[in-house]
């Protein structure tokens, strides 16, 4: 069953999805805490969306970040 945004009162009229691509594990961890350079980037992106009219204050903005896999340091070839 498909649900629409109108079925959920906490979701805004429009949904904007922003993909920041693959980032390091530490960067994602800091973002979850609301810190670091990725958080600054998210704030810049949201501000830019508001400035150019893509997103209004009531809209839902979804930020997608993919964690990049890192090799273990003790891996020997």
HUKARA-V528794 format. One record per backbone hydrogen bond with DSSP energy under -1.0 kcal/mol. NH is the residue of the N-H (numbers start at 1). CO is the residue of the C=O. If there is no record, write none. Layout:
nh-><NH | NH>
co-><CO | CO>
//
This chain:
nh-><7 | 8 | 11 | 16 | 18 | 20 | 23 | 28 | 29 | 30 | 31 | 32 | 33 | 34 | 35 | 40 | 41 | 42 | 43 | 44 | 45 | 46 | 47 | 48 | 49 | 50 | 51 | 52 | 54 | 55 | 59 | 60 | 62 | 64 | 66 | 68 | 75>
co-><4 | 5 | 8 | 60 | 62 | 64 | 66 | 24 | 25 | 26 | 27 | 28 | 29 | 31 | 30 | 36 | 37 | 38 | 39 | 40 | 41 | 42 | 43 | 44 | 45 | 46 | 47 | 48 | 49 | 49 | 56 | 14 | 16 | 18 | 21 | 23 | 72>
//
